[in-house]
Amino acid sequence: MDENGTQLGIITRDAALAAARTAGLDLVEVAPLDRPPVCRIMDFGKFKYEQKKKTTKQKTHRIVTKEIRVHPKTGEHDVMVKVNHAREMLQHKDKVLVKVEFRGREIAHIEQGRMVMDAILKALEDIAKIEKSPGMEGKKLTALLCPKP
Protein backbone atom coordinates (compact mmCIF):
# COMPACT_ATOMS: atom_id res chain seq x y z
CA MET A 1 0.00 0.00 0.00
CA ASP A 2 1.41 3.42 -0.88
CA GLU A 3 1.20 6.70 1.08
CA ASN A 4 -2.26 7.48 -0.36
CA GLY A 5 -3.69 4.11 0.71
CA THR A 6 -3.91 2.56 -2.77
CA GLN A 7 -2.94 -1.07 -3.26
CA LEU A 8 0.20 -1.65 -5.28
CA GLY A 9 -0.27 -5.40 -5.44
CA ILE A 10 2.51 -7.96 -5.16
CA ILE A 11 5.84 -6.31 -6.01
CA THR A 12 9.45 -7.13 -5.22
CA ARG A 13 11.20 -5.85 -2.15
CA ASP A 14 13.54 -3.68 -4.21
CA ALA A 15 10.64 -2.07 -6.09
CA ALA A 16 8.83 -1.37 -2.81
CA LEU A 17 11.96 0.20 -1.28
CA ALA A 18 12.43 2.33 -4.40
CA ALA A 19 8.80 3.53 -4.21
CA ALA A 20 9.26 4.42 -0.52
CA ARG A 21 12.49 6.34 -1.24
CA THR A 22 10.92 8.34 -4.07
CA ALA A 23 8.03 9.28 -1.76
CA GLY A 24 10.49 10.19 1.01
CA LEU A 25 8.81 7.79 3.43
CA ASP A 26 9.53 4.47 5.17
CA LEU A 27 8.63 0.94 4.09
CA VAL A 28 6.99 -0.67 7.13
CA GLU A 29 6.23 -4.39 7.37
CA VAL A 30 2.67 -4.66 8.70
CA ALA A 31 2.07 -8.43 8.64
CA PRO A 32 5.36 -10.33 8.55
CA LEU A 33 3.81 -13.79 8.94
CA ASP A 34 1.63 -13.59 5.83
CA ARG A 35 2.91 -14.98 2.52
CA PRO A 36 3.88 -12.70 0.83
CA PRO A 37 4.54 -10.28 3.74
CA VAL A 38 2.33 -7.20 3.77
CA CYS A 39 4.12 -3.82 3.78
CA ARG A 40 2.98 -0.22 3.83
CA ILE A 41 4.65 3.00 2.74
CA MET A 42 4.26 5.53 5.57
CA ASP A 43 6.05 8.03 7.78
CA PHE A 44 6.93 5.72 10.66
CA GLY A 45 7.99 8.52 13.03
CA LYS A 46 4.65 10.27 12.60
CA PHE A 47 2.83 6.95 13.12
CA LYS A 48 4.68 6.28 16.41
CA TYR A 49 4.02 9.86 17.58
CA GLU A 50 0.28 9.55 16.94
CA GLN A 51 0.15 6.18 18.71
CA LYS A 52 1.87 7.68 21.75
CA LYS A 53 -0.50 10.65 21.67
CA LYS A 54 -3.53 8.33 21.67
CA THR A 55 -2.32 6.36 24.68
CA THR A 56 -1.51 9.47 26.74
CA LYS A 57 -4.82 11.12 25.87
CA GLN A 58 -6.88 8.26 27.33
CA LYS A 59 -6.24 9.02 30.97
CA THR A 60 -8.58 7.27 33.34
CA HIS A 61 -10.30 9.17 36.12
CA ARG A 62 -8.79 8.30 39.46
CA ILE A 63 -11.63 7.48 41.80
CA VAL A 64 -11.50 9.61 44.93
CA THR A 65 -13.57 9.09 48.05
CA LYS A 66 -15.07 12.35 49.26
CA GLU A 67 -16.98 12.85 52.46
CA ILE A 68 -20.03 14.73 53.66
CA ARG A 69 -20.79 15.09 57.37
CA VAL A 70 -24.05 15.89 59.06
CA HIS A 71 -25.47 15.61 62.57
CA PRO A 72 -28.87 14.28 63.67
CA LYS A 73 -30.06 17.82 64.46
CA THR A 74 -28.91 19.32 61.16
CA GLY A 75 -31.73 21.29 59.51
CA GLU A 76 -33.55 19.95 56.46
CA HIS A 77 -32.30 22.72 54.15
CA ASP A 78 -28.70 22.20 55.29
CA VAL A 79 -29.02 18.48 54.61
CA MET A 80 -30.30 19.22 51.08
CA VAL A 81 -27.30 21.50 50.46
CA LYS A 82 -25.02 18.60 51.46
CA VAL A 83 -27.02 16.27 49.19
CA ASN A 84 -26.47 18.64 46.26
CA HIS A 85 -22.73 18.68 46.98
CA ALA A 86 -22.74 14.88 47.09
CA ARG A 87 -24.65 14.79 43.78
CA GLU A 88 -21.92 16.92 42.15
CA MET A 89 -19.24 14.62 43.52
CA LEU A 90 -21.04 11.56 42.17
CA GLN A 91 -21.45 13.19 38.75
CA HIS A 92 -17.65 13.65 38.69
CA LYS A 93 -17.40 9.85 39.23
CA ASP A 94 -16.13 10.13 42.81
CA LYS A 95 -17.30 7.95 45.69
CA VAL A 96 -19.06 9.67 48.57
CA LEU A 97 -18.77 8.67 52.22
CA VAL A 98 -21.83 9.91 54.12
CA LYS A 99 -21.28 10.35 57.87
CA VAL A 100 -23.85 11.19 60.49
CA GLU A 101 -21.86 12.15 63.58
CA PHE A 102 -23.32 11.94 67.07
CA ARG A 103 -22.13 14.44 69.70
CA GLY A 104 -22.62 14.03 73.43
CA ARG A 105 -26.03 12.69 74.35
CA GLU A 106 -27.18 12.48 70.72
CA ILE A 107 -25.87 8.90 70.73
CA ALA A 108 -28.94 7.95 72.79
CA HIS A 109 -31.15 8.81 69.78
CA ILE A 110 -29.60 6.82 66.94
CA GLU A 111 -33.02 6.62 65.23
CA GLN A 112 -32.85 10.37 64.45
CA GLY A 113 -29.48 9.85 62.78
CA ARG A 114 -30.92 6.91 60.81
CA MET A 115 -33.77 9.12 59.59
CA VAL A 116 -31.25 11.72 58.34
CA MET A 117 -29.17 8.98 56.67
CA ASP A 118 -32.26 7.47 55.02
CA ALA A 119 -33.30 10.89 53.71
CA ILE A 120 -29.84 11.40 52.16
CA LEU A 121 -29.78 7.93 50.62
CA LYS A 122 -33.30 8.35 49.23
CA ALA A 123 -32.39 11.72 47.68
CA LEU A 124 -29.34 10.21 45.95
CA GLU A 125 -30.78 6.84 44.89
CA ASP A 126 -31.28 7.99 41.27
CA ILE A 127 -27.57 8.74 40.71
CA ALA A 128 -25.79 6.50 43.26
CA LYS A 129 -25.79 2.93 44.43
CA ILE A 130 -24.96 1.91 47.97
CA GLU A 131 -21.58 0.22 48.11
CA LYS A 132 -21.55 -0.11 51.92
CA SER A 133 -24.87 0.02 53.70
CA PRO A 134 -25.31 2.29 56.74
CA GLY A 135 -23.63 1.02 59.89
CA MET A 136 -22.26 2.36 63.15
CA GLU A 137 -18.52 2.96 63.47
CA GLY A 138 -17.95 4.28 66.96
CA LYS A 139 -20.03 7.46 67.33
CA LYS A 140 -20.59 7.76 63.56
CA LEU A 141 -23.18 6.26 61.26
CA THR A 142 -21.52 5.79 57.87
CA ALA A 143 -22.53 4.68 54.39
CA LEU A 144 -20.47 4.58 51.18
CA LEU A 145 -22.05 5.55 47.86
CA CYS A 146 -20.60 5.08 44.40
CA PRO A 147 -21.89 6.45 41.09
CA LYS A 148 -24.19 4.29 39.01
CA PRO A 149 -22.56 3.12 35.77
N, C-alpha and C positions, 0 to 999 in steps of 0.2 A: 504494500500500500504506500502511495507517495504522500507528500505533505498536504495535499488537498483532500485525501481520503479516497482517491480512486484506486481501484485494483490494477496492479501491473501484471498480474498472472505469475506463472512460474518462469523465473529468469535466473541466470547464473549469479553466483556470489559476486563475481567481478563486475557484472553489469549493475547489480544493485548498489555496490559500493560507489561506482562511477556516478550513478543517478543521485546518490546522497551527497557526494562531493560537489556536483554541479549545483545542487540546491543549497549548499552550505549548511547542511544538517547532518544528523547522525543516523546510522543504520542500526536499529534496535531490534534484537531478536525477541519476539513476543511469545511464541510457543515453540521452544526448542525440541520438545519431544515428538511433535508432529512430523510426518514425512510427506513432502519436504518441509523443513522448518519455516515457520511464518515469521516474517520480518516487517518492520514498519520504518518509514523515513520520517523522523521527527527531531525536534530540538529536545534532547534528553535532559539538559539542565533545566529548561523551562518546565518540563514534565515533573521532575523531582521537586522543584520549587512549589508547583501547584499542589502536589500530593502532600507536601509538608504543611502548606497553608490550610488544606482541608482538615488535616488531623488536629492542628492547633485551634482551629475555629470551633470545633465541636467540644467545647468545654462543658462538662457536666456540672450541674448545680450541686454544691456541697450542702447537704441537709444539715440545718442548724436547729437545735432545740431552743425555743424561746419560751419565756415564762410570763404568765399573768397571775397576779396575786389579788385576792379579795378576802374580806372578812365576813362572817355571818351577818353583821349589822350594816354592811355596805348598802347604800341606797340603790334602788332599782335603776335609776338613770346612770349612776356611776358603773353599775354592773354592765349596762348596755354599751357604755363607752369602751369598757374593757373587751366586751364581745366583739365590737367593731375592730379594735386593734388586733384581736386574735384572728378575725376573718382576713385582715390584710396579710398577716403573717402566713396564714394557710394558703392564700392565693399566691404568695411568693414561694410556695413549696417547702415551707419550714414546718417543723413539728412544734406543737404548742403544749407546754406543761401547765395545766390549770391547777392552782393551789388555793385552797380555802384555809386560811390560817386562823387558829383559835387563840385568843389572848385571855389570860386570867381565867375567870369563871365561865367564859364562853364554852369551854370544853364540856361543861355539863349539859349543853344544848346542841349536841352534834346534829340533831334533826334539822335545825335551822341552816347549818352549813350544808347539809345534804340537799336542802331545797334550793339553795343558791347554786350549788354544783349542777343539779338537775336542770335548772333554768338555763345555765350556760351551755350545757351539753345539748339541750333541746334547740337552742338558738343557733347552734353551729352544726346540727346534724345534716343539713343539706350540703355542706362543703367539706365536712371532716368525718372521719371514722374513728372510733375509739380504739386505740392501740392497747392501752392499759386502763381497765375500768377503775372507777373511783374506789379508793381505799385509804385507810388511815396510815400515816407514817409519823409517828410521834404525835405532835399537836397540829398536824397538817393533814388535810384531806386532799389527795392528789389524783389527777387523771391525766393521761397522755393522749393527745389527739394528733392524728397525721392527716394530710390532705387526701381526699379521695382521688383515685387515678382518673 
